Amino acid sequence: MSTFDVKKIRKDFPILNQKVHGQPLVYFDNGATTQKPKVVIDTICELYSEHNSNVHRGVHYLSEELTKMYEMAREKIKDYLNAQHSHEIIFTAGTTASINSLAYSFGEEYIKKDDEIIVSEMEHHSNIVPWQIIADRKGAKLRIIPMNDKGELLIDEYKKLINSKTKIVAIVHTSNSLGTINPVKEMVAMAHKKNIPVLIDGTQAIQHGKIDVQDIDCDFYAFSGHKIYGPNGIGVLYGKEDWLKKLPPYQGGGDMIDRVTFEKTTYADLPFKFEAGTPNYIGAIGLGVALDYLNSIGLENIQEYEKKLLDYATTKLTAIDGLKLYGTADNKICIFSFLLDNIHAYDVGMSLDRMGVAVRIGHHCTHPLWDHYKIDGSVRASLVFYNTIEEIDILCESVKKIQKMFGV
Amino acid sequence: MTIKEIQAEIINEVKGFDNWMDKNSYLIKLGKEAPSISPEHKTEKNIIRGCQVTTWFYSELKDGKVFYEIDSMSMMIKGIISLLIRILSGQKPEDIKTADLYFIDKIDLSEDFSPLRANSLFKLVNQMKSEAAFYEAEMKKGK
């Protein structure tokens, strides 16, 4: 921890040093998107200024140079995830694109009428709807792992859901609404006992600590670049080599082919089979730089510091009369979903904004999760390693002011 | 009172507030005091689509004047709604349709509640005006 200096780190994120509505910005909407360190912003500018050229196309200097940088970014992501091969890293537009493409490819090949797909009650809509679409198309159905009121999946119930009709399990690593960290390694092992593959939606897990896909042993892992301090519009679908070789491509087009004739097309090798068209190479390289940045700070340092924020914020928020916290799992990240007395989340969010505190309000794309609690949604404060104890104090003081303003 | 006169009255009431919190407290107070929409009109059909907060809207024409019942789960929005109702409810359709609601800018509602501008406030004003235009057309047909 001695190497972790949050004041110094905050200087790396230019956007944090500003006032909104005359108040210092407290950015607690990191679950929606994270801010970018200067090194990522500068890289994007530099790439367009000095290196831009299409990848895998040209014989000229710029194209070759950028292709190398693009493929180096793939290597960095492979290392970050501890994947076995870099061709197991497929660049996509984000988690949603990753899951949709997998649901399509996998579903077309392996899902039939009356088959079952297991998801959980706490999934983001992007890990429900793509599976629902394929289930509807094939006459299959979704089975749902329930959770308890703390926001923890009921593993015994999950075990009961796995049967011979189960074709795939698609579960979230860390809940975007509640912060729960699910026991994915254990859940993968359970599915693998029946040879069922598992996709993990790592959107809210990837930025909070080390992810080792070989240790988890998941078959697929999806995440978005913008949630891990990288650019928007870039994401990753990791897939085990065996699976990616077997699956058909989701999209056809340039760069993903070996040979095209009007009679038949043969596809390129991995990973290009799944990367039709000009890829977002600027985004991919920017993502690689974001991962370098995180590694330079140290994932263990980040984890240790965020745990401090988690403990402090939990103590402070739960001490506020009338504040109800949703998501109290034993193992969770710095996400705090709450409601305040009988004040609508919208009123709380709007008032916090005026006090400089950026939070998200609403259902956070998890309708079924809020149905569990029989509410419409929450106010969500999501913190990361550039947030501070002082900012948590500002949130708590602002919440108390709002209560006063609303006469509670 | 005319639409203009009521707006002048509201601007006068609000001009004393020199900070956002006082103005917000005033709107919350208005929201809390405002009547709820009657149960028979608090229906799925009457929910304004596309608003971040569930908001119900009902209007009717009585004796050549338009009367509104609008409700919201947000007290801040309901406070603003109560101002709009105070200005427009009970006015003639043609006056509502052409009303210049300058009080919104005068009391900095669109600045203080910028997300509302896109999501609720203007949508709501547009709906109030388009209902008035509908009643005006109906009245003309009736003639």
Interface residues (C-beta under 8 A of the other chain):
Chain A: H21 I343 H344 Y346 D347 M350 S351 D353 R354 I361 G362 D376 K401 M405 F406 G407
Chain B: W20 M21 N24 S25 I28 K32 Q52 V53 T54 M73 S74 M75 M76 I77 D112 F113 P115 L116
